Amino acid sequence: MQTIKVIVCGARGRMGREVISLIQKEEDYELVGAIESPTHPEIGQEIFKGIRVTSSLKNVLQRDAVIVEFTNPPATLEHLRIARENHIPMVIGTTGFKKLELDEIRNSSQKIPVLLSPNMSLGINLLFVLVREVATVLGDFDKEIVEAHHRLKQDSPSGTARKIAEILAEVEGKDLSQVALYGRKGITRGRRKDEIGIHSIRGGTIVGDHTVIFAGEGERLEITHRAESRVIFARGALIGARFLIKKDKGLYDLQDVLGIKK
């Protein structure tokens, strides 16, 4: 089996550490670069077998490597431009992108292979498929999304919750901006029929919970995924890296990797 060379951006963050830890345990992956912001206190430190933390992606690029990105939107786009110029595949686990930023990612995927997923969990990506199927059958049910994450998560709602909401809106043939309601406060009118409620909880060390509620007359269906460890996201990212190494260009997600995309 081919050894996949991996460059981890955001190497000393929560997800970066998980990805590197998993690489160290897997024989068919090799860490060849660890990237952090220039002001990070661990810049220059050796973290694994000759691999030192650096702020320069260009200095560690290898033509047969894959970049795995868990940083923030500005850093991700900066690294994406470097990847595009050097034709290096990129797995993007960063969330919180705006429309114009997503457009740049899509444009870049016309030149290099990019895997963009708001959640690298295998289970969550199956949930996306299930939500689409349930929403198709239970079109008249009210739809609500509740997500919970740790107190330090910066974006709200989560990228995963937004993805679920986009699926629900798409099934209804609507634009999410027209039907999304983020939390409720002081609303006296009743619930609009086409409304998609999205609610965020932040606290403690919650890794990530997502529940989709389909509420009808006299019955309710709930689909819940609970992430109990960040290793599931790291595993998904590395599976994605192996998938990308065989591609020339294009925009993919984890459903493409799993072969479950509708």
Stockholm file with secondary structure:
# STOCKHOLM 1.0

chainA/1-262         MQTIKVIVCGARGRMGREVISLIQKEEDYELVGAIESPTHPEIGQEIFKGIRVTSSLKNVLQRDAVIVEFTNPPATLEHLRIARENHIPMVIGTTGFKKLELDEIRNSSQKIPVLLSPNMSLGINLLFVLVREVATVLGDFDKEIVEAHHRLKQDSPSGTARKIAEILAEVEGKDLSQVALYGRKGITRGRRKDEIGIHSIRGGTIVGDHTVIFAGEGERLEITHRAESRVIFARGALIGARFLIKKDKGLYDLQDVLGIKK
#=GR chainA/1-262 SS CCCEEEEEETTTSHHHHHHHHHHHHCTTEEEEEEECCTTCTTTTCEEETTEEEESCSGGGCCTTEEEEECSCHHHHHHHHHHHHHHTCCEEECCCCCCHHHHHHHHHHTTTSEEEECSCCCHHHHHHHHHHHHHHHHCTTSEEEEEEEECTTCCSSSCHHHHHHHHHHHHHTTCCHHHHEEESCSSCCSCCCTTCEEEEEEECTTCCEEEEEEEECSSCEEEEEEEECCTHHHHHHHHHHHHHHTTCSSEEECHHHHHTCCC
#=GC SS_cons         CCCEEEEEETTTSHHHHHHHHHHHHCTTEEEEEEECCTTCTTTTCEEETTEEEESCSGGGCCTTEEEEECSCHHHHHHHHHHHHHHTCCEEECCCCCCHHHHHHHHHHTTTSEEEECSCCCHHHHHHHHHHHHHHHHCTTSEEEEEEEECTTCCSSSCHHHHHHHHHHHHHTTCCHHHHEEESCSSCCSCCCTTCEEEEEEECTTCCEEEEEEEECSSCEEEEEEEECCTHHHHHHHHHHHHHHTTCSSEEECHHHHHTCCC
//
